Structures are given as structure tokens and as C-alpha cells.
């Protein structure tokens, strides 16, 4: 560390602890520092991190890592990333892909981590830090929260100023971190690598760790010196530390990653996102000047800030499906214009149009039953809202908080996701009701049966992700007996089939009358987001060589013996299609 650490006296009331003691010297990292250990009633162990000043950032060529001096107060931090055992003990669920009690919990969203912190605060008789209405953090509350970026980097460095807390050698990193290619392709039990000299394990690798801060590339240039807490607003939150799937560069102490608080892959999630708690120690450096506020402007509905993108012409669809059969309009999400926006095109890959051009990222477009309106999800300050617009993109209108909305067969209501639960909303009255049992968690991608009598929704409340059918009146529900964990259910127009994607990255079709299942896409790449054609004879879906993309839209003939398919996009990355019979 450049400069001298300022060690402050501790005057802390530890009402939520069963014991406090002195940690025994841990591991071997040239020099071990004995720090206080706190054992909360809610579980886990927390180490007292001494406040002080350090140089945050790195002199790399990354514009978001500008080195600058920071002073932070003392705080307690979890010795390990929150384990699956602890998460399940507190929350009653375990969202992780690889379920092992001693491994870090993963597939968590920022919201999950904030809820966990609040629940631990309640269990320990402390004041929760997060307001569930806004998810703003009250730093003066006595409960648990996520670390600020500055706190996380201070704790990781443990007095060092090198690339990693032990030095600069990537060769030595495997002694301290689970990372690619040494992680065996998955998370590993916490605490099995060497700690830093403050006794913190897995600060490099294993799982990315959520921080409280919003992300801004330029924030370091205007950050206050004392206790910086990140921009006042934003869309994405910061993750730190790298993961089992990361390269050595991304495990650096200064490396900054970002993700939406409620990320888009509601079905399978990212099995590399975890977190650890912090709690203030009751001492701070001198009062800091107010943090500058980075405000994300909110354009009025329909306001278009970005210039129109002149799309490159898509090639006419080529393949074994006759062009004469490719009728109707497909709406989809694409980054070809720079951001994630809503586009439409003819099913034969002609007449490409961009519908949204504002500063927000848009997803999940769905045609109304009459084809005149499009419902979609818009990320505002990182949180999803449901919007609707005319078919040509005009008159956008906010409908509700939530995401992944689907129209009812009569177009009078929608079913959607909010706070991991499935809700129904009457568009005329605005009345809402939850339709999934309260115990269900991590629901996603709901859809209405064509006769309006059932909902299909994906949920992981019973362990692996699965598809559940619920009676519209709430009288009953059952799980589809699919061959693999599955998600994104969609009914065929006649209501006799359900198409969905599996955890292995293929698309299957389930026949309701025979309770049978068939695989309808193949190959070593990944296939997601299937939707039936208006007559049910074909489907549109997206495929990519890896989860990182680029994704391209394809159409498969479900009635052909060979399941013939044709690719209809080639520019950018294109996902989340829907298909309507009307043509432009």
C-alpha cells in the first residue's frame, strides 16, 4: 500500500453476535495480521477490516481503473463468499447450478444479495440497510449490506499495491484462486485456497462478488477521496474478483465487471455470480464531502435521443424452407445499432426496421393478439419496467414494474414477472394479483395458454429449473415431466404443444395429449428462445456458438422429417424473437 494505514479504535456494540474473539494467524502469505473475528447469529464469520487509505485502481490501459487515493472506515466483511449452506439456511432456497453446501452460492442477482443482507439483519435484530421499495442503501443503518467498491478493493488488497494481493505473478495465482483453466469448470468449496494476509479467502476467483455501487466508467475521475459509494444512479451494478470461469486478468484486484441487478437470463442465470456481506464497524474517517451525483437523464416517453441507424440489408433467407412459406413479421432484440433495441423484419429477412432508439436497453418484445401493439421490457436504472408501443414503434407507454410480459388471448390482461414471482394485471383497471404460490422462487418467462385456462411458467423452487402449468383460477398446478431441466415455455397456437429450451442448450417440443417429448434442434452450438409461427408449423429461435454470442435468428420447419432450418439474420447479435401473421 502507498502511504500509511490509519488504524482506528473500535467502539462497537455487537448486539447481533454470539461471540467475538481474536483470529488465529491464518495461512502463509509472508506476513499474517491477526484481526478480530465476529460470528453473527445468522451464520458465517466476519473479519474486522481496518480502515485506512490506499491507492484504488491500476495503471493499466483500462479507462475505468484510473488510480486515485481513497480513505475508508473500518468494517466487518465475510471471511468467505456466502456459501450455499448459509444462503439456504437464511432464505430457504438455493439458486445455484452446482449444488454443494460448502461451495459459494451462485446464480444470484444483485437483488438476491440485497434481500439476503436484509434477512440476515432481521434475524440478528439489526436495522436492514436496503429499502425494498427502492433498493437504496442506508449506510447509517446497523445491518448488513454489500461492500462498496472501495471497501471491496481495500479488503482484497490487504495492504498491497500489486496486481494481486500477493504480488504480480499470474503463475502464483493458482495458489490463491480458482480460475480458468484450473477450476475444473465449476465453483469449488470456499476456503480451499490460501487467504490474503487479513484472512479473507477467495478474493480472487471462484465467484464474482456483487458490490453495492452502480457502475460508471468515469466515476474514478470524480470520486470523493473519503468513503466513496459510487454514482447516485445507474443501470448496472459492479462485480469484483473474477470467477472460476475467468482469466487471470479479470481476477486482478482492480478489475471492474458489471451486470444488471436483475439480469436477463431468468431461466438459467450466471453460475459465477456470488457475494459476501459487510457491516459497518462504527468508526469512520473524518466527514467526507458529499459524493458527486452522476445522473442518468430520463427522456420523456417516445423521445428519441440516438440517431436512427441505417441497418445493413439482411440477405434473403436461404435454405431448404421455401421462401413462399416465410410469411408474417418477426420482432426481436438486436445490438446492431449499438445498444439493445427492438427491431422488426419480414420472416423472409426483408424490410428491416428499428422501433426503439432511446437511451434504455429493451428486451422481451411480444405482439398483441391482434398484432397492433408490442409489449416489451425496458431497463430503467438497471431495473425492469413493462412498456407497450404501437406496432410501428410510436406512442410508447409505461405499463408496470416488471419484465417478461405476455398478453392474454383476448389482449385485456398480461402475465409477467416481478420480484421473481408471477403476476397477472388487468390492463383496463390496473388491478394485479400474484398467481404463483408464495414459496415459489426465481420464476421466469410466463405464458398464457390459447384458451386462457392455464399459465405455463418456469420456476426453480423445487431445485433445478422446471416448467409448471397452473390453472388460471389458481385451483391447481403440476410440473411437466421433461427429460432435462427446462425453461422458456411457449404454447402452440392450437394449445396442443409446448416448446421450450433445455439446460443443455437445445430446444424440445412437448405433446400435451400424449405426454411425450421430442428434441427439435441439434448441433454443438446453443439454441434458445423458441417461438411458434402463427400457424404452428414452424418456429423461430436463436442460436450461437457460445453463451456470449453472437446470436442469430433461425427458422425451423417442424413438419419436415429432417427439421430443415434457415438462418435469417447475420448482422450483430439477435435474440428473443416473436412471430405475428401480419406483414408490413
C-alpha positions as CSV (number, residue, x, y, z in Angstrom):
1,X,0.0,0.0,0.0
2,X,1.2,3.5,-0.7
3,X,1.0,5.6,2.4
4,X,0.4,4.6,6.0
5,X,-2.6,2.6,7.1
6,X,-4.6,4.6,9.6
7,X,-5.8,2.1,12.3
8,X,-8.7,3.4,14.3
9,X,-10.0,2.4,17.8
10,X,-13.2,0.4,17.8
11,X,-16.2,1.3,19.9
12,X,-18.8,-1.2,18.6
13,X,-22.0,-2.5,20.1
14,X,-22.2,-6.1,18.8
15,X,-25.8,-6.9,19.7
16,X,-26.1,-9.5,16.9
17,X,-23.1,-11.7,17.8
18,X,-22.8,-14.9,19.7
19,X,-19.1,-14.2,20.3
20,X,-16.2,-12.0,19.3
21,X,-12.6,-13.2,19.5
22,X,-9.1,-12.8,18.1
23,X,-8.5,-14.7,14.9
24,X,-5.6,-17.2,14.9
25,X,-2.9,-16.5,12.4
26,X,-4.0,-17.8,9.1
27,X,-2.2,-19.5,6.2
28,X,1.1,-18.1,4.9
29,X,1.4,-15.0,2.8
30,X,4.8,-13.8,4.1
31,X,3.1,-11.9,6.8
32,X,-0.2,-12.6,8.6
33,X,-2.1,-9.9,10.5
34,X,-4.2,-11.0,13.5
35,X,-7.6,-9.3,13.2
36,X,-10.9,-9.5,15.2
37,X,-13.4,-12.1,14.1
38,X,-17.2,-11.7,14.5
39,X,-19.7,-14.6,14.4
40,X,-23.2,-13.4,13.7
41,X,-26.2,-15.3,14.9
42,X,-27.4,-15.5,11.3
43,X,-24.3,-17.5,10.4
44,X,-20.8,-17.2,8.9
45,X,-17.7,-15.5,10.2
46,X,-16.7,-11.9,9.6
47,X,-13.3,-10.3,9.8
48,X,-12.7,-6.8,11.0
49,X,-11.1,-4.9,8.1
50,X,-9.0,-1.9,9.4
51,X,-9.8,1.4,7.8
52,X,-7.2,3.4,6.1
53,X,-6.0,5.0,2.9
54,X,-4.8,3.2,-0.2
55,X,-4.4,3.7,-3.9
56,X,-7.5,2.4,-5.7
57,X,-7.3,1.3,-9.3
58,X,-4.5,0.3,-11.6
59,X,-2.1,2.0,-14.0
60,X,-3.3,-0.4,-16.8
61,X,-4.7,1.0,-20.0
62,X,-8.3,0.4,-18.9
63,X,-10.1,3.8,-18.8
64,X,-12.2,2.7,-15.8
65,X,-9.3,1.9,-13.5
66,X,-7.7,5.3,-13.1
67,X,-5.5,5.2,-9.9
68,X,-6.7,7.5,-7.1
69,X,-6.2,7.8,-3.4
70,X,-9.1,6.6,-1.2
71,X,-9.8,6.6,2.5
72,X,-12.3,4.2,4.0
73,X,-13.6,3.5,7.5
74,X,-13.3,0.2,9.3
75,X,-15.9,-2.5,8.6
76,X,-16.5,-6.2,9.0
77,X,-16.5,-8.5,5.9
78,X,-17.4,-12.1,5.5
79,X,-14.3,-14.3,5.7
80,X,-15.7,-16.4,2.8
81,X,-18.1,-15.8,0.0
82,X,-21.6,-16.7,1.2
83,X,-22.0,-20.4,0.9
84,X,-25.0,-22.3,-0.4
85,X,-25.5,-23.8,3.1
86,X,-25.7,-20.3,4.7
87,X,-27.9,-18.9,1.8
88,X,-30.4,-21.8,2.1
89,X,-30.4,-21.6,5.9
90,X,-31.4,-17.9,5.7
91,X,-33.6,-17.8,2.6
92,X,-34.9,-21.3,2.4
93,X,-33.8,-21.7,-1.3
94,X,-30.6,-22.4,-3.2
95,X,-30.5,-20.9,-6.8
96,X,-27.1,-22.5,-7.5
97,X,-26.4,-24.6,-10.6
98,X,-23.9,-26.9,-8.9
99,X,-25.5,-27.7,-5.5
100,X,-22.9,-28.3,-2.8
101,X,-23.3,-26.9,0.7
102,X,-19.7,-25.9,1.1
103,X,-19.5,-24.1,-2.3
104,X,-20.3,-20.4,-2.8
105,X,-23.9,-19.7,-3.7
106,X,-24.1,-18.7,-7.4
107,X,-26.7,-17.7,-9.9
108,X,-27.5,-14.8,-7.7
109,X,-28.7,-11.4,-8.9
110,X,-27.8,-8.2,-7.1
111,X,-31.4,-8.2,-5.8
112,X,-30.9,-11.6,-4.3
113,X,-27.8,-10.5,-2.5
114,X,-29.5,-7.3,-1.1
115,X,-32.5,-9.4,0.1
116,X,-30.1,-11.8,1.8
117,X,-28.4,-9.0,3.6
118,X,-31.8,-7.6,4.8
119,X,-32.9,-11.0,6.0
120,X,-29.7,-11.5,8.0
121,X,-30.2,-8.1,9.6
122,X,-33.7,-9.1,10.6
123,X,-32.5,-12.4,12.0
124,X,-29.9,-10.7,14.1
125,X,-32.1,-7.9,15.4
126,X,-30.4,-5.2,13.3
127,X,-31.9,-2.4,11.2
128,X,-31.9,-3.5,7.5
129,X,-29.9,-1.3,5.2
130,X,-31.9,-1.7,2.0
131,X,-35.3,-0.2,1.3
132,X,-37.3,-2.9,-0.6
133,X,-39.3,-0.2,-2.4
134,X,-36.2,1.5,-4.0
135,X,-33.3,-0.8,-3.0
136,X,-31.4,2.2,-1.9
137,X,-28.9,1.6,0.9
138,X,-29.0,3.4,4.2
139,X,-25.3,3.4,5.2
140,X,-26.3,4.7,8.7
141,X,-28.3,1.6,9.4
142,X,-26.7,-1.1,11.6
143,X,-27.4,-4.1,9.4
144,X,-25.6,-6.0,6.7
145,X,-25.1,-4.8,3.2
146,X,-22.9,-5.3,0.2
147,X,-19.5,-3.7,0.2
148,X,-18.8,-0.6,-1.7
149,X,-16.2,-0.9,-4.5
150,X,-13.7,0.9,-2.3
151,X,-14.3,-1.4,0.6
152,X,-14.0,-4.5,-1.5
153,X,-10.7,-3.4,-3.1
154,X,-9.3,-2.3,0.3
155,X,-10.2,-5.7,1.7
156,X,-8.8,-7.6,-1.3
157,X,-5.5,-5.7,-1.4
158,X,-4.9,-6.1,2.4
159,X,-2.2,-3.5,2.3
160,X,-0.7,-4.5,-1.1
161,X,-0.5,-2.3,-4.2
162,X,0.3,-5.1,-6.7
163,X,-1.8,-6.7,-9.4
164,X,-3.0,-9.4,-6.9
165,X,-2.9,-9.2,-3.1
166,X,0.2,-11.5,-3.0
167,X,2.1,-9.9,-5.9
168,X,2.1,-9.7,-9.7
169,X,2.8,-13.3,-10.8
170,X,0.0,-15.0,-12.7
171,X,1.9,-18.2,-12.2
172,X,1.4,-18.0,-8.5
173,X,-2.3,-17.0,-8.7
174,X,-3.5,-20.7,-8.7
175,X,-2.3,-21.0,-5.1
176,X,-4.8,-18.3,-4.1
177,X,-7.6,-18.5,-6.6
178,X,-9.9,-20.9,-8.5
179,X,-9.9,-19.6,-12.1
180,X,-9.8,-20.8,-15.7
181,X,-8.4,-23.4,-16.6
182,X,-7.6,-24.8,-13.2
183,X,-11.1,-24.6,-11.7
184,X,-12.3,-27.9,-13.4
185,X,-15.1,-25.9,-15.0
186,X,-17.1,-25.1,-11.9
187,X,-17.1,-23.5,-8.5
188,X,-15.1,-25.1,-5.7
189,X,-15.6,-25.2,-1.9
190,X,-14.8,-21.9,-0.1
191,X,-11.6,-21.6,1.8
192,X,-9.6,-24.3,0.0
193,X,-7.0,-21.8,-1.4
194,X,-4.7,-19.6,0.5
195,X,-6.1,-16.4,2.0
196,X,-4.8,-12.8,1.9
197,X,-3.0,-11.6,5.0
198,X,-6.2,-10.3,6.5
199,X,-7.7,-13.8,6.5
200,X,-10.1,-13.4,3.6
201,X,-10.5,-16.3,1.2
202,X,-11.4,-16.4,-2.5
203,X,-11.0,-12.7,-3.0
204,X,-9.6,-13.7,-6.4
205,X,-11.6,-16.2,-8.4
206,X,-14.3,-18.8,-7.6
207,X,-17.3,-16.4,-7.9
208,X,-17.7,-12.8,-8.9
209,X,-18.8,-10.8,-5.9
210,X,-21.6,-8.2,-6.1
211,X,-20.8,-4.7,-4.8
212,X,-23.3,-2.1,-3.7
213,X,-22.1,0.5,-6.3
214,X,-23.6,1.4,-9.6
215,X,-21.1,1.2,-12.4
216,X,-19.7,4.2,-14.2
217,X,-16.6,4.1,-16.4
218,X,-15.7,7.7,-15.5
219,X,-16.6,7.6,-11.8
220,X,-12.9,7.3,-10.6
221,X,-12.2,10.6,-12.2
222,X,-14.7,12.4,-9.9
223,X,-14.8,10.1,-6.9
224,X,-14.6,11.6,-3.5
225,X,-11.5,10.7,-1.5
226,X,-13.3,9.6,1.7
227,X,-15.7,6.6,1.7
228,X,-16.8,6.7,-2.0
229,X,-20.1,5.0,-2.6
230,X,-20.4,5.1,-6.3
231,X,-22.7,7.1,-8.6
232,X,-26.1,8.1,-7.2
233,X,-27.9,6.4,-10.1
234,X,-27.1,4.0,-12.9
235,X,-28.2,0.8,-14.7
236,X,-25.6,-1.8,-13.9
237,X,-24.0,-2.8,-10.6
238,X,-20.4,-3.7,-10.0
239,X,-19.0,-7.2,-9.5
240,X,-15.4,-7.8,-8.4
241,X,-12.8,-10.5,-8.0
242,X,-13.3,-12.8,-11.1
243,X,-14.7,-16.3,-11.0
244,X,-13.9,-19.9,-11.8
245,X,-14.5,-19.2,-15.5
246,X,-12.3,-16.0,-15.5
247,X,-8.9,-15.4,-17.0
248,X,-6.1,-14.1,-14.7
249,X,-6.5,-10.6,-15.9
250,X,-10.2,-10.5,-14.8
251,X,-9.1,-11.7,-11.3
252,X,-6.9,-8.6,-10.7
253,X,-7.7,-6.6,-7.5
254,X,-8.6,-3.5,-9.7
255,X,-10.6,-5.2,-12.4
256,X,-14.2,-4.0,-12.6
257,X,-17.1,-6.0,-14.1
258,X,-20.7,-5.0,-14.3
259,X,-24.2,-6.6,-14.7
260,X,-27.8,-5.6,-14.4
261,X,-29.3,-6.0,-10.9
262,X,-32.0,-8.2,-12.4
263,X,-30.2,-9.8,-15.3
264,X,-32.0,-11.1,-18.4
265,X,-31.3,-14.8,-18.2
266,X,-34.1,-15.5,-15.8
267,X,-34.1,-19.2,-16.5
268,X,-30.5,-20.4,-16.0
269,X,-28.7,-17.3,-14.7
270,X,-25.0,-16.8,-14.4
271,X,-23.4,-19.6,-12.3
272,X,-20.4,-17.4,-11.4
273,X,-22.2,-14.5,-9.5
274,X,-21.9,-14.7,-5.7
275,X,-21.3,-12.2,-2.9
276,X,-20.2,-11.6,0.6
277,X,-21.7,-9.3,3.3
278,X,-20.2,-6.3,5.1
279,X,-21.3,-4.4,8.2
280,X,-20.0,-1.1,9.5
281,X,-17.7,-1.2,12.5
282,X,-18.9,2.1,13.9
283,X,-15.8,4.1,13.1
284,X,-15.2,6.3,10.0
285,X,-12.6,8.7,8.7
286,X,-13.4,12.4,9.0
287,X,-16.6,13.5,7.4
288,X,-16.3,13.4,3.7
289,X,-17.5,16.0,1.2
290,X,-20.8,14.9,-0.5
291,X,-20.3,12.5,-3.3
292,X,-20.9,14.0,-6.7
293,X,-24.0,12.7,-8.3
294,X,-23.9,11.1,-11.7
295,X,-27.5,11.4,-13.0
296,X,-28.8,9.3,-15.8
297,X,-31.2,11.5,-17.8
298,X,-34.7,10.2,-18.2
299,X,-36.1,11.2,-21.7
300,X,-39.8,11.6,-21.9
301,X,-41.8,8.6,-23.4
302,X,-41.2,8.4,-27.1
303,X,-38.2,10.8,-27.0
304,X,-35.6,9.5,-29.4
305,X,-32.0,10.6,-28.5
306,X,-29.9,8.4,-30.6
307,X,-29.8,9.0,-34.3
308,X,-31.6,6.5,-36.5
309,X,-29.4,3.6,-37.5
310,X,-29.3,2.8,-41.2
311,X,-29.4,-1.0,-41.0
312,X,-27.4,-3.1,-43.3
313,X,-29.6,-5.1,-45.6
314,X,-30.2,-8.7,-44.5
315,X,-29.8,-11.3,-47.1
316,X,-32.9,-13.0,-48.3
317,X,-33.3,-16.2,-46.2
318,X,-31.5,-19.1,-47.9
319,X,-32.1,-22.8,-47.0
320,X,-34.4,-25.7,-47.5
321,X,-37.6,-23.9,-46.5
322,X,-39.4,-22.3,-49.4
323,X,-39.3,-18.5,-49.2
324,X,-43.1,-18.5,-50.0
325,X,-43.7,-20.1,-46.6
326,X,-41.8,-17.4,-44.7
327,X,-44.7,-15.1,-44.1
328,X,-45.5,-12.6,-41.4
329,X,-43.4,-10.3,-39.2
330,X,-40.8,-11.2,-36.6
331,X,-40.0,-8.8,-33.8
332,X,-36.7,-9.3,-31.9
333,X,-33.9,-7.7,-29.9
334,X,-30.6,-6.7,-31.5
335,X,-27.5,-4.8,-30.7
336,X,-26.7,-4.0,-34.3
337,X,-27.5,-0.3,-33.6
338,X,-25.1,-0.2,-30.6
339,X,-27.5,-0.8,-27.7
340,X,-30.1,-3.4,-27.2
341,X,-33.2,-2.2,-29.1
342,X,-36.4,-3.6,-30.6
343,X,-36.4,-4.4,-34.3
344,X,-38.8,-6.0,-36.8
345,X,-38.4,-7.6,-40.1
346,X,-40.3,-9.8,-42.6
347,X,-40.0,-13.5,-41.9
348,X,-38.1,-13.9,-45.2
349,X,-35.4,-11.5,-43.8
350,X,-36.6,-8.4,-45.8
351,X,-37.9,-5.0,-44.6
352,X,-35.8,-4.4,-41.5
353,X,-37.0,-1.7,-39.1
354,X,-35.7,-0.3,-35.8
355,X,-38.5,0.5,-33.4
356,X,-36.8,1.8,-30.2
357,X,-33.9,4.3,-30.1
358,X,-33.9,5.8,-26.6
359,X,-31.1,5.5,-24.1
360,X,-32.5,2.4,-22.4
361,X,-31.9,-1.2,-23.1
362,X,-35.0,-3.1,-24.3
363,X,-35.9,-6.8,-24.5
364,X,-38.7,-9.4,-24.4
365,X,-40.9,-8.0,-27.3
366,X,-44.3,-9.6,-27.7
367,X,-47.0,-8.9,-30.3
368,X,-50.5,-8.3,-29.0
369,X,-53.1,-10.9,-30.2
370,X,-54.3,-8.5,-32.9
371,X,-50.8,-7.7,-33.9
372,X,-51.3,-3.9,-33.4
373,X,-49.2,-3.4,-30.3
374,X,-45.9,-4.7,-28.9
375,X,-45.2,-5.2,-25.2
376,X,-41.6,-5.2,-24.1
377,X,-39.2,-4.8,-21.1
378,X,-37.2,-1.7,-20.7
379,X,-34.3,-1.4,-18.2
380,X,-34.6,1.9,-16.4
381,X,-31.7,2.5,-13.9
382,X,-31.0,-1.2,-14.1
383,X,-34.5,-2.3,-13.1
384,X,-37.1,-3.7,-15.5
385,X,-40.3,-1.9,-16.5
386,X,-43.0,-3.1,-18.8
387,X,-43.8,-0.8,-21.7
388,X,-46.1,-1.1,-24.7
389,X,-46.0,0.7,-28.1
390,X,-47.7,0.7,-31.4
391,X,-46.5,-1.8,-34.0
392,X,-44.5,0.9,-35.7
393,X,-42.8,1.9,-32.5
394,X,-44.9,5.0,-31.9
395,X,-46.6,6.1,-28.6
396,X,-44.5,4.1,-26.1
397,X,-46.3,3.9,-22.8
398,X,-45.2,2.6,-19.4
399,X,-47.5,-0.2,-18.0
400,X,-46.0,-1.5,-14.8
401,X,-42.8,-2.5,-12.9
402,X,-41.7,-6.0,-14.0
403,X,-40.4,-7.9,-17.0
404,X,-41.2,-10.7,-19.5
405,X,-44.8,-9.7,-20.0
406,X,-47.1,-11.9,-22.2
407,X,-50.5,-10.9,-23.4
408,X,-53.7,-12.8,-22.5
409,X,-55.5,-14.4,-25.5
410,X,-58.1,-11.5,-25.5
411,X,-55.4,-8.8,-25.1
412,X,-57.1,-7.4,-22.0
413,X,-54.5,-8.6,-19.4
414,X,-50.9,-9.5,-19.1
415,X,-48.9,-12.1,-17.1
416,X,-45.4,-11.0,-16.1
417,X,-42.6,-11.4,-13.6
418,X,-41.9,-9.1,-10.7
419,X,-39.6,-9.8,-7.7
420,X,-39.1,-13.4,-9.0
421,X,-42.9,-14.1,-8.8
422,X,-45.5,-14.4,-11.5
423,X,-48.3,-11.8,-11.5
424,X,-51.4,-11.0,-13.7
425,X,-52.5,-7.5,-14.4
426,X,-55.8,-6.3,-15.9
427,X,-54.8,-3.6,-18.4
428,X,-58.2,-1.8,-18.1
429,X,-58.3,-1.5,-14.3
430,X,-54.7,-1.9,-13.3
431,X,-55.6,-4.5,-10.8
432,X,-53.0,-7.1,-10.1
433,X,-52.7,-10.4,-8.3
434,X,-49.9,-12.9,-7.8
435,X,-50.6,-16.3,-9.5
436,X,-47.7,-18.4,-8.3
437,X,-47.5,-19.8,-4.7
438,X,-45.6,-17.5,-2.4
439,X,-43.0,-20.2,-1.7
440,X,-42.0,-20.4,-5.4
441,X,-38.8,-18.6,-6.2
442,X,-37.0,-17.5,-9.3
443,X,-39.9,-17.7,-11.7
444,X,-39.4,-16.7,-15.3
445,X,-40.9,-16.4,-18.8
446,X,-44.7,-17.0,-18.1
447,X,-47.1,-17.6,-20.9
448,X,-50.8,-18.0,-21.4
449,X,-52.5,-21.0,-23.0
450,X,-54.5,-20.1,-26.1
451,X,-57.8,-20.9,-24.4
452,X,-56.9,-18.7,-21.4
453,X,-57.3,-21.5,-18.8
454,X,-53.7,-22.1,-17.9
455,X,-50.4,-20.5,-17.4
456,X,-47.0,-22.1,-18.1
457,X,-44.1,-20.7,-16.1
458,X,-40.5,-21.7,-15.3
459,X,-39.5,-21.9,-11.7
460,X,-36.6,-23.3,-9.7
461,X,-38.4,-23.6,-6.3
462,X,-38.1,-27.3,-6.3
463,X,-34.4,-27.3,-7.2
464,X,-33.5,-27.5,-10.9
465,X,-35.4,-25.2,-13.2
466,X,-38.6,-26.7,-14.4
467,X,-41.8,-25.9,-16.3
468,X,-45.1,-25.7,-14.3
469,X,-48.7,-25.5,-15.5
470,X,-51.0,-23.5,-13.3
471,X,-54.8,-23.2,-13.6
472,X,-55.8,-19.6,-14.3
473,X,-58.1,-19.7,-11.3
474,X,-55.3,-20.9,-9.0
475,X,-57.0,-24.2,-8.2
476,X,-54.2,-26.5,-9.2
477,X,-50.7,-26.8,-10.7
478,X,-48.4,-29.5,-11.9
479,X,-44.9,-29.9,-13.3
480,X,-44.2,-31.0,-16.9
481,X,-42.1,-34.2,-16.7
482,X,-39.4,-33.0,-19.1
483,X,-36.2,-35.0,-19.8
484,X,-33.9,-32.2,-18.7
485,X,-34.2,-29.0,-16.6
486,X,-36.1,-26.6,-18.9
487,X,-37.2,-23.0,-19.4
488,X,-38.9,-20.5,-21.7
489,X,-42.2,-22.4,-22.3
490,X,-44.4,-21.3,-25.2
491,X,-47.7,-22.8,-26.3
492,X,-48.5,-23.7,-29.9
493,X,-51.4,-21.7,-31.5
494,X,-53.7,-24.8,-31.1
495,X,-52.7,-25.3,-27.5
496,X,-51.6,-29.0,-28.1
497,X,-47.9,-28.5,-27.8
498,X,-45.4,-26.6,-25.7
499,X,-41.9,-25.7,-27.0
500,X,-39.0,-24.9,-24.6
501,X,-35.3,-24.7,-24.2
502,X,-33.3,-27.1,-22.0
503,X,-30.3,-26.6,-19.7
504,X,-28.1,-28.3,-22.4
505,X,-28.9,-25.6,-24.9
506,X,-31.3,-27.4,-27.2
507,X,-35.0,-26.9,-28.0
508,X,-37.6,-29.6,-27.3
509,X,-41.3,-29.9,-28.0
510,X,-43.8,-31.4,-25.6
511,X,-47.1,-33.0,-26.8
512,X,-49.8,-32.4,-24.3
513,X,-52.1,-35.2,-25.5
514,X,-49.5,-38.0,-25.4
515,X,-47.3,-36.6,-22.6
516,X,-44.4,-37.1,-24.9
517,X,-41.3,-35.1,-25.8
518,X,-39.1,-34.7,-28.8
519,X,-35.9,-32.7,-29.5
520,X,-36.2,-30.4,-32.4
521,X,-32.8,-28.6,-32.6
522,X,-29.4,-30.3,-32.7
523,X,-25.7,-29.3,-33.0
524,X,-22.8,-28.4,-30.9
525,X,-23.9,-24.8,-30.6
526,X,-26.5,-23.3,-28.3
527,X,-30.2,-22.8,-29.2
528,X,-32.6,-20.6,-27.2
529,X,-35.8,-18.6,-27.2
530,X,-38.2,-20.6,-29.4
531,X,-41.5,-19.2,-30.6
532,X,-44.0,-20.8,-32.9
533,X,-45.0,-19.4,-36.3
534,X,-48.6,-18.1,-36.5
535,X,-49.8,-21.4,-37.9
536,X,-47.7,-23.6,-35.6
537,X,-45.9,-25.4,-38.5
538,X,-42.5,-23.6,-37.9
539,X,-40.6,-22.0,-35.1
540,X,-38.2,-19.1,-34.9
541,X,-35.3,-19.3,-32.4
542,X,-31.8,-18.0,-31.9
543,X,-28.5,-19.9,-31.9
544,X,-24.9,-19.0,-31.1
545,X,-21.5,-20.8,-30.8
546,X,-21.3,-19.9,-27.1
547,X,-23.5,-18.1,-24.5
548,X,-21.5,-14.9,-25.3
549,X,-22.9,-15.0,-28.8
550,X,-23.2,-13.6,-31.4
551,X,-26.8,-14.9,-31.6
552,X,-28.6,-15.3,-34.9
553,X,-32.2,-15.9,-35.7
554,X,-33.2,-19.1,-37.5
555,X,-36.4,-20.7,-38.6
556,X,-37.1,-24.5,-38.4
557,X,-39.8,-26.4,-40.3
558,X,-41.3,-28.6,-37.6
559,X,-43.3,-30.6,-40.2
560,X,-40.3,-31.7,-42.2
561,X,-38.7,-35.1,-41.5
562,X,-35.2,-33.5,-41.3
563,X,-36.3,-30.5,-39.3
564,X,-35.0,-28.2,-42.0
565,X,-33.9,-24.7,-40.9
566,X,-32.8,-21.5,-42.4
567,X,-30.8,-18.6,-40.8
568,X,-32.5,-15.2,-41.3
569,X,-30.0,-12.7,-39.6
570,X,-26.3,-12.2,-39.9
571,X,-25.5,-8.7,-38.5
572,X,-25.0,-8.1,-34.8
573,X,-26.4,-10.3,-32.1
574,X,-30.1,-11.0,-32.3
575,X,-32.4,-12.7,-29.7
576,X,-35.9,-13.0,-28.1
577,X,-38.0,-13.2,-31.2
578,X,-41.8,-13.3,-31.6
579,X,-43.8,-14.0,-34.8
580,X,-47.0,-12.4,-36.0
581,X,-49.1,-13.1,-39.1
582,X,-49.5,-9.5,-40.2
583,X,-46.9,-8.2,-42.7
584,X,-45.7,-4.6,-43.1
